Amino acid sequence: QVQLVESGGGSVQAGGSLRLTCAASGTSYKTNCMGWVRQIPGKEREEIASIYTGGRSTYYADSVKGRFTISQDNAKKIYYLQMNSLKPEDTGMYYCAAAADFDARCTWRLLVVRDFNYWGQGTQVTVSS
């Protein structure tokens, strides 16, 4: 059974940084696409970053490009989202999610919610101005 557990959320002032962590268990070689998805109040969930676990390719939404970095420790099955230069509009719930059987296509485009098979419980990020 796949489990994803996020941590690292919290409150920070604008311009600050946070690092989110996702610990995965029960995944297989087929679960080779990890993403971070956020839900801003009043909006639908949107993927903001993805990484192909079989390689090193990544993909970012325009809204976070240059500020956020997704990375992985494959041996430990831990995935990170380093968030720098945070803005109040980054406030929301952040989810770690996994998609199966995407291979390198994982980072050809942003995935949509229905592409993901597994979800964590989410961690709240609040950025104050």
C-alpha positions in Angstrom: 0.0 0.0 0.0 1.4 3.3 -1.0 1.7 6.0 1.7 2.9 9.5 1.3 3.5 11.7 4.3 4.3 15.3 4.0 6.0 17.6 6.6 7.7 20.9 6.7 4.8 23.3 6.3 4.3 26.3 8.5 4.0 30.0 8.6 6.6 32.4 7.2 6.9 36.0 6.2 7.0 37.0 2.6 10.5 36.5 1.1 11.2 33.6 3.5 11.8 30.0 2.7 10.4 26.6 3.7 11.3 23.1 2.7 8.6 20.5 2.4 9.4 16.8 2.7 7.5 13.8 1.4 8.3 10.4 2.8 7.0 7.6 0.5 6.5 4.0 1.3 5.0 1.1 -0.6 6.0 2.5 -4.0 7.4 0.4 -6.8 9.3 1.1 -10.0 6.0 1.9 -11.6 5.4 4.8 -9.3 8.0 6.9 -11.1 6.5 10.3 -11.1 6.3 12.4 -7.9 4.7 15.8 -7.8 3.8 18.6 -5.5 0.3 19.9 -5.8 -1.2 22.9 -4.0 -4.6 24.1 -3.3 -5.0 27.8 -2.8 -8.2 28.9 -1.0 -11.0 29.2 -3.5 -9.2 27.5 -6.3 -8.8 24.0 -7.6 -5.7 21.9 -6.9 -2.9 22.5 -9.3 0.4 20.8 -9.8 3.4 23.1 -9.3 6.3 20.7 -9.7 7.1 17.2 -10.7 10.2 14.9 -10.9 10.8 11.7 -12.8 12.2 9.4 -10.2 14.0 7.3 -12.8 16.1 10.2 -13.9 16.6 13.8 -12.9 14.2 15.7 -15.1 11.9 18.1 -13.5 9.0 20.4 -14.5 7.6 23.5 -12.8 4.6 25.7 -13.1 5.3 29.2 -14.3 4.1 30.5 -11.0 6.9 28.9 -9.0 9.7 28.6 -11.6 12.9 30.0 -10.4 11.7 30.1 -6.8 10.9 26.4 -6.0 13.1 23.4 -6.5 11.9 19.8 -6.4 14.5 17.1 -5.6 14.7 13.5 -4.4 16.7 11.1 -2.3 15.7 8.0 -4.2 17.5 5.6 -1.9 15.3 6.8 1.0 12.2 7.5 -1.1 12.1 11.1 0.2 11.1 14.0 -2.0 11.6 17.6 -1.3 10.2 20.9 -2.3 12.5 23.8 -1.5 10.5 27.0 -1.6 12.3 30.3 -1.6 11.2 33.9 -2.1 7.7 32.9 -0.8 4.8 35.2 -1.6 1.5 35.6 0.2 -0.2 34.1 -2.9 1.7 30.9 -2.2 -0.5 30.3 0.8 -2.4 27.1 0.6 -2.4 23.4 1.3 0.5 21.5 -0.3 0.2 17.8 -1.3 2.7 15.3 -2.3 1.3 13.0 -5.0 2.5 10.0 -7.0 1.6 8.9 -10.5 2.2 5.5 -11.9 3.5 4.5 -15.4 4.4 8.0 -16.6 8.1 7.4 -17.0 9.9 10.4 -18.5 6.6 11.8 -19.7 6.2 12.9 -16.1 8.1 16.1 -16.8 6.9 16.8 -20.4 4.1 18.9 -19.0 2.3 19.7 -15.8 0.1 16.9 -14.7 -3.5 17.3 -13.7 -5.1 16.0 -10.6 -6.6 12.9 -12.3 -3.1 11.8 -13.4 -2.1 11.1 -9.8 -2.9 7.8 -8.2 -1.7 8.4 -4.7 -1.9 11.4 -2.4 -0.5 12.5 1.0 -2.6 14.2 3.6 -1.3 17.7 2.9 0.7 20.3 4.8 -0.3 23.9 5.3 1.9 26.7 4.1 1.0 30.3 5.2 2.9 33.3 3.9 2.2 36.6 5.5 2.9 40.0 4.0 
